[in-house]
Amino acid sequence: MSDEQAWDARYSEENRIWSGNPNVELVTEVADLPPGRALDLGCGEGADAVWLARRGWQVTAVDLSGVALQRAATHAAEAGVEIDFQQHNLEKTFPDGEFDLVSAQFLHFWAEFDREKILRRAAESVRPGGTLLIEGHMDHGPFKHDGHAEIHFPAPAEVIAALDLGDDWEVLTAAIHPRQQKGPDGDQIERTDSTVKLRRKTG
């Protein structure tokens, strides 16, 4: 089974996988930014992309799963916003252009993939003065799928070190924090996530 087929199968398990609401840390970290061009990596069912578009951002939203992209396009249409949805395997292809915001929210996979390569490419697509926002898990939470045990969830300092961006960037946020999430049995649980927010300098 290809990675695309695996994600399509995951999204086909239910009519909706995610809550339909934008990620909390995206809202926290981006609310005060002036709208510009935004790239949403791993957009899933489109909640983040729709939230950005409603705030005036020109959004390109990317996912590997065609099933997810169809749902995201439906969400955008219902919200009355226009979003450029693109299907990419980000290890192989990447959207063209430069962006004022590149957001990678929970870019994880239960199989082996080169997350660091994708995030470095994401950094390259941020224009001077722009923002790179990376949100990640620090634990499995309540979703202990087979094959997840060997996944390493990097701390913010590890994410920043792996990017190896140099002096052209400044760190705005590097934090580990709790988050409430509904588990597979419907109960609210607390899990731990990480936020890395970087700004590309203009000078």
C-alpha positions as CSV (number, residue, x, y, z in Angstrom):
1,M,0.0,0.0,0.0
2,S,1.4,3.4,-0.9
3,D,1.5,6.3,1.5
4,E,-1.4,8.0,-0.4
5,Q,-3.5,4.8,-0.2
6,A,-2.7,4.6,3.5
7,W,-4.0,8.1,4.2
8,D,-7.0,7.6,2.0
9,A,-7.9,4.5,4.0
10,R,-7.4,6.4,7.2
11,Y,-9.8,9.2,6.1
12,S,-12.3,6.7,4.7
13,E,-12.7,5.2,8.2
14,E,-15.1,8.0,9.2
15,N,-17.1,10.7,7.5
16,R,-15.0,13.2,9.5
17,I,-11.7,12.5,11.2
18,W,-11.0,15.9,12.8
19,S,-13.1,18.4,14.7
20,G,-13.6,20.9,11.8
21,N,-12.1,23.6,14.0
22,P,-8.7,25.3,13.4
23,N,-5.8,24.2,15.5
24,V,-5.6,26.2,18.7
25,E,-2.0,27.1,18.4
26,L,-2.4,28.2,14.8
27,V,-5.1,30.7,16.0
28,T,-2.9,31.8,18.9
29,E,0.3,32.3,16.9
30,V,-1.2,33.7,13.6
31,A,-4.2,35.9,14.8
32,D,-2.1,39.1,14.9
33,L,-0.2,38.6,11.6
34,P,-1.3,40.7,8.6
35,P,-2.8,38.5,5.9
36,G,-0.7,37.6,3.0
37,R,0.1,34.4,1.1
38,A,-0.1,31.2,3.3
39,L,0.9,27.6,2.7
40,D,-0.8,24.9,4.8
41,L,1.1,21.7,4.7
42,G,-0.8,18.6,5.5
43,C,-4.1,20.4,5.4
44,G,-6.3,17.4,6.1
45,E,-10.0,18.3,6.0
46,G,-9.2,22.0,5.6
47,A,-10.2,23.6,8.9
48,D,-6.9,25.6,9.2
49,A,-7.0,26.7,5.5
50,V,-10.6,27.8,5.8
51,W,-9.9,29.8,9.0
52,L,-6.9,31.5,7.3
53,A,-8.9,32.3,4.1
54,R,-11.7,33.8,6.2
55,R,-9.2,36.2,7.7
56,G,-8.1,37.4,4.3
57,W,-5.1,35.1,3.6
58,Q,-4.5,33.8,0.1
59,V,-4.1,30.1,0.9
60,T,-2.5,27.2,-0.8
61,A,-3.4,24.0,1.0
62,V,-1.6,20.7,0.4
63,D,-2.2,17.1,1.4
64,L,-1.2,13.7,0.2
65,S,-4.8,12.2,0.5
66,G,-7.2,12.8,-2.3
67,V,-10.0,11.9,0.1
68,A,-8.9,14.6,2.6
69,L,-8.6,17.2,-0.2
70,Q,-12.2,16.5,-1.4
71,R,-13.5,17.1,2.1
72,A,-11.4,20.2,2.4
73,A,-12.7,21.6,-0.9
74,T,-16.3,20.9,0.3
75,H,-15.5,22.7,3.6
76,A,-14.2,25.7,1.7
77,A,-17.2,25.9,-0.6
78,E,-19.6,25.7,2.4
79,A,-17.6,28.5,4.0
80,G,-17.6,30.6,0.8
81,V,-13.9,31.0,0.5
82,E,-11.5,30.2,-2.3
83,I,-8.4,28.1,-1.6
84,D,-5.8,26.6,-3.9
85,F,-5.9,22.9,-3.0
86,Q,-3.0,20.9,-4.3
87,Q,-2.1,17.2,-3.9
88,H,1.6,16.5,-3.1
89,N,3.8,13.9,-1.7
90,L,5.9,16.4,0.1
91,E,9.0,14.2,0.1
92,K,8.9,14.3,-3.7
93,T,7.1,17.5,-4.8
94,F,6.4,20.9,-3.2
95,P,4.2,23.9,-4.1
96,D,5.8,26.7,-6.1
97,G,6.3,30.2,-4.8
98,E,7.2,32.1,-1.7
99,F,4.8,32.6,1.3
100,D,4.3,35.0,4.2
101,L,3.3,32.1,6.3
102,V,4.1,28.4,6.1
103,S,2.2,26.3,8.6
104,A,2.9,22.6,9.3
105,Q,0.4,21.4,11.9
106,F,1.1,17.9,13.2
107,L,3.0,16.7,10.2
108,H,3.5,13.2,11.4
109,F,3.1,9.7,9.8
110,W,3.0,6.3,11.4
111,A,5.4,5.0,8.6
112,E,8.9,6.2,8.0
113,F,9.2,9.5,6.2
114,D,11.6,12.4,6.0
115,R,9.9,15.1,8.1
116,E,13.1,17.1,8.5
117,K,13.6,17.3,4.7
118,I,10.0,18.6,4.3
119,L,10.4,21.2,7.0
120,R,13.7,22.4,5.6
121,R,11.9,22.8,2.2
122,A,9.1,24.6,4.0
123,A,11.6,27.1,5.4
124,E,13.0,27.7,2.0
125,S,9.6,28.8,0.8
126,V,9.2,31.5,3.5
127,R,9.9,35.0,2.0
128,P,11.9,37.5,4.1
129,G,9.8,38.8,6.9
130,G,7.6,35.7,6.8
131,T,6.8,33.1,9.4
132,L,7.3,29.4,9.7
133,L,5.0,27.7,12.2
134,I,5.5,24.1,13.2
135,E,3.2,22.3,15.6
136,G,4.0,18.8,16.6
137,H,3.1,16.0,19.1
138,M,5.3,15.1,22.0
139,D,3.5,11.8,22.7
140,H,1.0,9.4,21.1
141,G,-1.9,10.6,23.1
142,P,-4.9,8.2,23.1
143,F,-4.2,7.1,19.5
144,K,-1.9,4.1,19.8
145,H,-2.1,2.7,16.3
146,D,0.1,-0.3,15.4
147,G,3.5,0.7,14.3
148,H,3.5,4.0,16.2
149,A,5.8,2.8,19.0
150,E,9.0,3.7,17.2
151,I,8.1,7.2,16.3
152,H,10.3,9.9,17.8
153,F,8.6,13.1,18.6
154,P,11.2,15.9,18.6
155,A,11.3,18.7,21.2
156,P,11.4,22.3,19.9
157,A,15.2,22.5,20.3
158,E,15.6,19.4,18.2
159,V,13.3,20.8,15.5
160,I,15.2,24.1,15.3
161,A,18.6,22.3,15.3
162,A,17.5,20.0,12.5
163,L,16.4,22.9,10.4
164,D,19.9,24.4,10.6
165,L,18.7,27.8,9.4
166,G,21.5,30.1,10.5
167,D,21.5,33.7,11.4
168,D,18.8,34.7,8.8
169,W,16.1,33.5,11.2
170,E,14.9,34.4,14.7
171,V,13.0,32.1,17.1
172,L,9.8,33.7,18.3
173,T,8.3,30.6,20.1
174,A,9.8,27.3,21.2
175,A,7.5,25.7,23.7
176,I,6.0,22.5,25.0
177,H,2.5,22.8,26.2
178,P,-0.6,20.7,27.1
179,R,-3.6,20.4,24.9
180,Q,-7.1,19.0,25.4
181,Q,-8.2,16.5,22.8
182,K,-11.2,14.1,22.5
183,G,-10.0,10.5,22.5
184,P,-11.3,7.7,20.4
185,D,-13.8,6.8,23.2
186,G,-15.2,10.4,23.3
187,D,-13.5,11.3,26.6
188,Q,-11.5,14.6,26.9
189,I,-7.8,13.8,27.5
190,E,-4.7,16.0,28.0
191,R,-1.8,15.4,25.7
192,T,1.5,17.2,25.2
193,D,2.4,19.2,22.0
194,S,5.2,21.5,20.9
195,T,5.2,24.8,19.0
196,V,8.1,26.3,17.0
197,K,7.5,29.7,15.4
198,L,10.3,31.2,13.4
199,R,10.6,34.5,11.5
200,R,12.8,35.0,8.5
201,K,14.7,38.2,8.8
202,T,14.4,40.9,6.2
203,G,17.9,42.3,6.4
